[in-house]
Amino acid sequence: MTDRREVQSNRTAPEVLCFNNRFRKASQVMAFFVSALGLLVFCGWAFKVPALTFIRPGLQSMKVNTALCFVCLGVGLWLAQSDERQHSRRILGLLVVIIAGLTLAEYTFHLDLGIDQLLFRDTRTPSLSAYPGRMAIATAICFLSLGSAVAFLGLKNTLTLQRTLVGACFTFSLVALCGYLYGVKSFYSITSYSTTGLHTAAGLFAACIAYFLARPDEGIVSIAARESSSGYLVRRLVPAIVIVPILLGWLGLVGQRANLYDVPFGTALFALASIGCLTLLTILIGRSANSLESERFYAEERIRESEQRFRLVADTAPVLIWMSGKNKLCTYFNKPWLEFTGRSIVQECGNGWAEGVHPEDLKECLQTYEQSFDRQEKFSMEYRLRRHDGQYRWVLDLGIPRFNPDHSFAGYIGIAVDVTERRMAEEALQQFNLTLEKQTTELQAREELLKIFVKNVPAGVAMLDRDMRYLQVSDRWCSDYLPGRTEILGRSHYEIFPDMPERWKEIHRRALQGETQRADEDRWDGQDGTHWARWEVRPWMNLDGTSGGILIFAENITRRKQMEEALSGMTRKLIEAQEQERARIARELHDDIGQQLAMLAIELGQLRDNPAETQSRAKELLNRVVEISDDIQVLSHELHSSKLEYLGAIRGIRSWCKEFGERQKMEIDFKDDVSRLVPLEIGLCLFRILQEALHNAIKHSGVKRIEVEIAEHGNEVHLEIKDSGRGFDLEAVKRGSGLGLTSMRERARLVGGTLTLESKPMQGTSIHVRVPLKVKAGASAA
């Protein structure tokens, strides 16, 4: 069952994918470093260049087997981005496990298996290691853990064990690096003959990071990959928590060794510096996260409004409409669908809609849906769907894939049309054909029976003789193709349709020769516009087996095709509306608020360099901060005006009109004559319509004065918006692709009201909204 959280998660999928890609690239960089480190040391042993095997003389060198393990680990982690090279990755991981396991066996059982100096001999001073060429115990344990994790990477049932092993290795490598940094030998040396080298600890540290970042959609790293407050905090705080204390501790130790202060003073200085740095970091991250969440909230608010507009249009469409996400689960059904099935949207969402499909059709229905979904292509299928009264009705379901502006797959949108009558007609036609084959009566009786069938069949059917003259037609044929025609029997089909295309004449000739032909979708352009039909043409036979003429079965699917095209256009408008809202908010944040913040930051920097000017410029900078705060408040009120709730609908609208007029430097003559309390649902409807109308007036009217009046007449509240500006061609606007006028009308309709609009070029524009003060339960205009 798909819930709201899954729907919202789809919105952030591109951002999550962006961070996942960044983490994977960082993992590959670390993996490359690990491989390069191992290869560099290996070359040092191969070409007898000691400087490549240790950081400086006196420190522990990296052994040959250690270098070999690093090369295998690095390559294995490089291949960890996908499971296509899983076999090679596992071989490399197991090779590391074998080398580390044999080394630990040598330590445990006091053996010399000959693997330590198998490739190259370690001739350094024996005092540095009791076992020349052998890696340290702790290093072998870390390689055993990392090799196992790389070998079994991708297995979900061992994920916890893998993370635990790599986490332990990460902790050891970090402790060893701190030991070298602070000069604490016990942190990197278990015994005098088992010491982990500095570059070995660094390589282990990088390998652990590469492992965690290789699969950013798993485990704790998946939190950091999210475009949310939690992800932002993890990405910023975790590196700082690791780096800042280590750096401060090292700086404090350097000061103590230089005799700048004693141990107590250094400890206190370290504590205070840690508190100060982490507090400052937390404040900066908190402010950034708060700003991020605010921007995200505003953007999602506008997106929700765009989606609401789409749903307003979809709920008025005379077809059943559904939508699904990219996980194959349905997320939306329009009002006609829910009325048809008699079920709630909660029951239908996810795979709940399949409960209404006839058991005999369910398997084929789901198979068609899933196969088309995997290929991301359009599909068409027919199945029986249970109506609210328990009766199964045949529906034609058309699904169209949806794509985001970045061309990533977003799911499907589809329409379903009741085609039960057409199916009944097809079944009747098939039954008649069976009966026709068994008919043994005279030719005249057979032809009369055929005429009776054609006349009464509930579909568009015409019976013609070999000269293409009408013998009989069904009532549906007359209503669909011959409106107003009564005397057509005996007349030529080509006389009735003089503009008949040549290709159809060829189809008729082939049918008279005994061929049956059909088309699921066929288009033709007539004098009254473009038409679509689903048709079948077949011969009808005389008793002697010769062709007596043809039967034409045709279903007018013009409206269905128009709805399909409208549905595709509706999806495109929804995406365009979302992108426009995002772009508008981004422009306002960047071009206005962002620029002001940048200037404020520059002036604060100048003030830091000239502290003497602090007192004189403090008031000026405070005013700048107040202006930025006012701009953010204006943007917030545009998205969601809380004044409607605590001031009431009329006073809230009056306050917003005053602020809008001052901001746009225009006069808004607001009048109200409402004595009764206006419900919030109606107030929100009038507020949104007023917002849309005033924004349009600012863009197109060219006037500096607009009249707004809200008045109470009987049991209705009226909103009138007038300007004497340029005006526009109302018919041209109705034919346009915008959602503004449609959205305003739908908002009024949802609270039981009406909206009329009058405008002519250079004669101004007038909008009049009438809403009854008694709102139906459950109505909402938001």
Stockholm file with secondary structure:
# STOCKHOLM 1.0

chainA/1-782         MTDRREVQSNRTAPEVLCFNNRFRKASQVMAFFVSALGLLVFCGWAFKVPALTFIRPGLQSMKVNTALCFVCLGVGLWLAQSDERQHSRRILGLLVVIIAGLTLAEYTFHLDLGIDQLLFRDTRTPSLSAYPGRMAIATAICFLSLGSAVAFLGLKNTLTLQRTLVGACFTFSLVALCGYLYGVKSFYSITSYSTTGLHTAAGLFAACIAYFLARPDEGIVSIAARESSSGYLVRRLVPAIVIVPILLGWLGLVGQRANLYDVPFGTALFALASIGCLTLLTILIGRSANSLESERFYAEERIRESEQRFRLVADTAPVLIWMSGKNKLCTYFNKPWLEFTGRSIVQECGNGWAEGVHPEDLKECLQTYEQSFDRQEKFSMEYRLRRHDGQYRWVLDLGIPRFNPDHSFAGYIGIAVDVTERRMAEEALQQFNLTLEKQTTELQAREELLKIFVKNVPAGVAMLDRDMRYLQVSDRWCSDYLPGRTEILGRSHYEIFPDMPERWKEIHRRALQGETQRADEDRWDGQDGTHWARWEVRPWMNLDGTSGGILIFAENITRRKQMEEALSGMTRKLIEAQEQERARIARELHDDIGQQLAMLAIELGQLRDNPAETQSRAKELLNRVVEISDDIQVLSHELHSSKLEYLGAIRGIRSWCKEFGERQKMEIDFKDDVSRLVPLEIGLCLFRILQEALHNAIKHSGVKRIEVEIAEHGNEVHLEIKDSGRGFDLEAVKRGSGLGLTSMRERARLVGGTLTLESKPMQGTSIHVRVPLKVKAGASAA
#=GR chainA/1-782 SS CCCHHHHHHHHTHHHHHHHHHHHHHHHHHHHHHHHHHHHHHHHHHHTTCGGGTSSSTTSCCCCHHHHHHHHHHHHHHHGGGCSTTHHHHHHHHHHHHHHHHHHHHHHHHTCCCSCTTSSSCCCSCGGGCSSTTCCCHHHHHHHHHHHHHHHTTTCGGGHHHHHHHHHHHHHHHHHHHHHHHHTCGGGTEEETTEECCHHHHHHHHHHHHHHHHHSTTSTTHHHHTSSSHHHHHHHHHHHHHHHHHHHHHHHHHHHHHTTSSCHHHHHHHHHHHHHHHHHHHHHHHHHHHHHHHHHHHHHHHHHHHHHHHHHHHHHHSSSEEEEECTTSCEEEECHHHHHHHTCCHHHHTBTGGGGGBCHHHHHHHHHHHHHHHHHTCCEEEEEEEECTTSCEEEEEEEEEEEECTTSCEEEEEEEEEECHHHHHHHHHHHHHHHHHHHCCSCHHHHHHHHHHHHHHSSSEEEEEETTCBEEEECHHHHHHHCTTCCCCTTSBHHHHCTTCCHHHHHHHHHHHTTCCEEEEEEEEEETTEEEEEEEEEEEEECTTSCEEEEEEEEEECHHHHHHHHHHHHHHHHHHHHHHHHHHHHHHIIIIIIIHHHHHHHHHHHHHHHCGGGHHHHHHHHHHHHHHHHHHHHHHHHHHCCTHHHHTCHHHHHHHHHHHHHHHHTCEEEEEEECCSCCCHHHHHHHHHHHHHHHHHHHHHTCCSEEEEEEEEETTEEEEEEEECSCCCCHHHHHHSSCSHHHHHHHHHHHTTCEEEEEECTTSCEEEEEEEESSCCTTCCCC
#=GC SS_cons         CCCHHHHHHHHTHHHHHHHHHHHHHHHHHHHHHHHHHHHHHHHHHHTTCGGGTSSSTTSCCCCHHHHHHHHHHHHHHHGGGCSTTHHHHHHHHHHHHHHHHHHHHHHHHTCCCSCTTSSSCCCSCGGGCSSTTCCCHHHHHHHHHHHHHHHTTTCGGGHHHHHHHHHHHHHHHHHHHHHHHHTCGGGTEEETTEECCHHHHHHHHHHHHHHHHHSTTSTTHHHHTSSSHHHHHHHHHHHHHHHHHHHHHHHHHHHHHTTSSCHHHHHHHHHHHHHHHHHHHHHHHHHHHHHHHHHHHHHHHHHHHHHHHHHHHHHHSSSEEEEECTTSCEEEECHHHHHHHTCCHHHHTBTGGGGGBCHHHHHHHHHHHHHHHHHTCCEEEEEEEECTTSCEEEEEEEEEEEECTTSCEEEEEEEEEECHHHHHHHHHHHHHHHHHHHCCSCHHHHHHHHHHHHHHSSSEEEEEETTCBEEEECHHHHHHHCTTCCCCTTSBHHHHCTTCCHHHHHHHHHHHTTCCEEEEEEEEEETTEEEEEEEEEEEEECTTSCEEEEEEEEEECHHHHHHHHHHHHHHHHHHHHHHHHHHHHHHIIIIIIIHHHHHHHHHHHHHHHCGGGHHHHHHHHHHHHHHHHHHHHHHHHHHCCTHHHHTCHHHHHHHHHHHHHHHHTCEEEEEEECCSCCCHHHHHHHHHHHHHHHHHHHHHTCCSEEEEEEEEETTEEEEEEEECSCCCCHHHHHHSSCSHHHHHHHHHHHTTCEEEEEECTTSCEEEEEEEESSCCTTCCCC
//
